Amino acid sequence: STQDRIILSHSTPHRIKMKLYASTATLLFLAQQARAAEFTRMLQQGFPCVVGSFTFELKSTECSYDNFKAGYAKIFNDPLNKRVGCTNTIEEDLAIHFDTTVADLGTAVAATCHQAMDDAYALDYHAISLSSDPDFVKKFYDGKTDWNEHVETLLFPSDGTTPEFVLKEESYNVRTYYDGNSGHARNGKLEWPGDVTNFDLESCELNAAMCCYVKDRQADDGNGNCDNGNNNDQYDTLCVDKDPGDNTDLCMVDYSRAPSSNGVASDGFALFPSDNAEGEGSIHCHGLAWSNDDYHMYSRYKGNNLFFVSMYDHMYKRGYVKNVPGAPMCGCVEQMPIVSRSDCTQTDVIESFKFVRNADEAGFTGEVTAIDVDFNSCQGLTKNNNLENYYERLVSDGLASTDQLKVLRETIVGDHKCDEAISEFFTYKGYAAGFADPDWTYVTGINNLEEPYEDYTSDLFLRAFNERTSKIVRRVCPDCKETHRDLYYVRLTPIPETMDFLNLFKNVWSKEGNVMGTDFDIYSTYEDALAKDTTKAWKACNYLEDDEHKNPTGFPRDCGPTALVGCQWNSWTRGTCNEGRSVAFYLETLETMEINVVPNTKEIGMVYKRGNSLELDDTYYIRGAGYSRYSWGTEDAMHFEASEITGTITMVAKVSGIMENRYNVDLLGSKAGLMIRESLEKGSKMAQLTLSPKHGVVFNWRLVDDDHCKSSEVVDLIEAGAPVKESWLMLKRYNNMFSAYKSDDGATWEVVGQPIQIDMGDKVFYGQSISSYSSHLTEATITNYEVHDSAVIAEAANTDRISIIGPDPSVIHVSQYSLPHDRVEFVIELETGVAGASDVSITNSRRMLV
């Protein structure tokens, strides 16, 4: 049929025009004699407009789908190249050549471009040095070759006239690779030295590398501090251990990052917390980064960039050669020292491609025909020549991820952020910065020197200070100026009763009862403080009252040895001045004073600051924060001593010393006392008996988990002019009946509110509790703390209880309880309701301890 046949026409000037009808089989046989594969494909998929073999080029442009199509368009759109009558679009024609569909044409073009890039010749990176040592490149990047160690000299092995170890002579091939006849680095592709552990791509997950230099070995190049004198003959004196140009702050070196470079199988580290003359000296870092797309020009020419940055621009041109001890000189960023910033270079590449269409098979064969690499200061989002900001641009352009940027910032941490980076490193490693001296006892601290479970309350500090005969308070501040790193305050007069002595040091350095030379002196050494040698005492001091704005600061404000010195003060409220950000106070260790950390303490609910509890001679000094309501609150927030007990429990304590004001914040709503709760969840069933300066003694409870709590009567005693400073408290559980009592003397007791039934489990948590009704910490002192377990109470109840049945019916119970320390408790309770019924309640009771 006509659908199986193709009509071939042939005519000459002297012959009759004729038509030949041939079957498909015949034509296939004829096609085997010439271009068999091409002809078969055309029969199966259709004819392209351009047939046979041809070539086109992409000059000075990237190999992309659009550019590839534009290159082919020059062939396709030439009438001399197109088959007559062809109606294909350019996309359809290319799809036929690639033996694919138009939908998949982009993938086919990308694969062809990538293959051309893969086939491009890459020069051996190891050939640059011309060294016979196969490990030369590795050693160079670790800072261990002659290029790194030598310095030009007129001494031996020089003859005294002709210098030896001239850098440009030792590394002359570096220049050849950059701008010699071939200019390989600018007109070719250098392979990435991935066989060197410094640059192993398996561990180079950030796609970034960096060099950090600490030595300059070349003079007269306008960079670094190496000099050769006016007569060019003083390398041996003016170029010994000279510094590069400084462009960063070295924070620290983590030895575990690069064991193959430092030869140390260790997780040790070196810290450089200050900068320049007060820290590591001058250091220069310069880096590069590339795309996550292996075919992006930044990725394909990263070997060229590494050569330019490390061998040509910094070593050959500037003479920068030596590594930071414990780290490689150059390597993937993950192996490098932690620094504040780094310069960087990017490659801008112009390539040309040639593509050949071979009619014997589908697709095109391509090659890179020309390369022009330009090295420029990297262009960041908001600033140039900054590796971190350049990486931000890579993220913005979709060439790197935000997760990679986050990890990069663990090495390049930002200006003025070394201390923060060191602190985070300590946290990661599980280290805690501190001060250890067995002759001194910690009182309170902030930031790196804080030991939060051991902070003293104001009452405990005053008691402990008064026990010391020398009356010395020591402050340690590791980051302060040398004159202020270790100070000794010597008290000369008694502490006024109205003074918060601890707050004087922490927040409010006032001259009220605290005048230098009269009430105290400050010394720079412990020996001078002990001797009270006033000739060695500090001479300059100022106070809160000297500030017209009355901005509070703590010790020592601007006091100094001979003149006022700023920014060495601490403050728990304002945030410390930068140099005084980590401080701690200490008292001399007193063997007879054993202060214990109370175990099992917890923060219940949302508290903004962690509390703690200390015990000295059965007196408890507790601190805590959090908003806890007497009623309607569904959540508790407090510091709590979470001990466990089963069954009946009676708790007794005297509460006093509740802080009423802190940092000009009203803390009169603070409350401290006793608590029993079913769990440590913030909405647990509970019964609590507390003292508050504002509201006195209040009994409150929660019957159901996460329900509103309720309380006995709450009165504003401040408005009534009768604030309560101290009170005895008693909280009791007997079965599931909870009752509360208060006392002025610990002997005669008065019921608080009414006993309440709370269906708790047999095992409960009990202990001291404290909350501030604010985000600030409050403090309290608890004495005479007793907890009587079920065994004692049950035994007494079984043998010493007398019950009198009344006519209501009602019952009067008189119970005698034998308690520790030869004490006896008598309890008189009136029970109303039907005996044995579920609505029995205790309507009145009196307790007496003798």
Protein Blocks (a to p, Z undefined) as FASTA:
>chain_A
ZZlpccdddddfkbccddddddfklmmmmmmmgoklmmmmmmmnopcfbgcjdddddehi
acdfklmmmmmmmmmmpmklpcghiabdfklmmmmmnopafklmmmmmmmmmmmmmmmpc
cddfklmnopabfklmmmmmnopafklmpccdfbdfbehlacghifklmmmmmmmmmmmm
nommlmcccddffkbmklomklmmnopacdddfbdfbehkopajbdebjnopammmmmgo
iacddfbdcfbdcfklmmmlnopacfbdcddfbghjlmnopaddddddddfblkbmklmm
mmmmmmmmmmmmmmmmnopabdcehiafbdcfklmccdfbdcdddddddddddddddfkb
gcjddddfbdcddddddddfkbghifklmmmmmmmnopacfklmmmmmmmmnoghilmmm
mmmmmmmnopacddddfkbccfbdchjlpcfklcccfklmmmmmmmpmnlpacdddfkbc
fklmpccdddfbdcdfklcfklmmmmmccfehpaghklpccdfbfklmmnopaklpcfbd
cdfklpmnlpacddehjacfkbccehkaccfklopafklmpccddddddfklccdddehi
acehjdfbdcddddeehiacdddedjddfbhpabdcddddddddehjdddddddehiafb
gghiafklgccdddddfblcfkbccddddddfklopaddddfbghiacdddddddfklno
pacfbdcdddddehjaccddddfkomaccdehjaddddddfbdcedddddehiabdcddd
dehiacddfklmmmmmmmmcccdddfkbccddddddddehhiacddddddedjehiakbc
cfbdcdddZZ
